[in-house]
Amino acid sequence: MISNDITNSLSRKFIELQKQFDDLTPVLEVVSALIERAISENFDGRGRWDGNENDITIFSGGSQKWKALASSTKEKYQRLGWELEPTLNRSKGLMSTIEVRPQGKSSIVISANSPYAAIHQYGGTLTPTIPITSKMRKFFWAKYYNTGLVNWKAMALTKKKELKPTNRIPARPYITLTQEDWEEIVELMIKTY
């Protein structure tokens, strides 16, 4: 968690700048660039957060790494020929939707416009509904005959019309800033303005 000294210094500096300038857009553009760089470092470092899943904010930066991929995910990636790393950035899809920009004359907006952005930032549980088709039952029988595993036979014989697996996605906060990031922002603002 970021120290109160840093957040107070940052608040004081913004108030001081608002009194001096009607439009803080130039300051906000510099701060936005620093925030973008910090978010990129979160991806590169596989996480830089405080590890508290109950309170994830932009102030949750720390030295904790993200949880590793589940073994089932690693197996799937290997089966498909995909790279195991980097976590959350294999396809660059999530990172390419993150936007940090000044809005108006005195604020910055940070957004991630991806359908899976929130589940990765905060974690959560997914319970998709998968209909069991006749083609799937044939696949289950084929897997049973190839492997001899009774769970495949059970899947082929189930009376269920659909599957509802539960997938727990751990929090992997990527929009966080560390104490050092905030110190750099405050220092730059004090030196420049």
ABEGO torsion letter per residue (X at the ends): XBBAAAAAAAAAAAAAAAAABABAAAAAAAAAAAAAAAAAAAAAAGEBBAGBAABBBAAABBABBBBBBBAAAAAAAAAAGBBAOBBGAAAGAAAAABBBBBBEAABBBBBBBBAAAAAAAAEEBBBBBBBBBAAAAAAAAAAAAAAGBAAAAAAAABABABBBBBBBBBBBBABBBBAAAAAAAAAAAAAAX
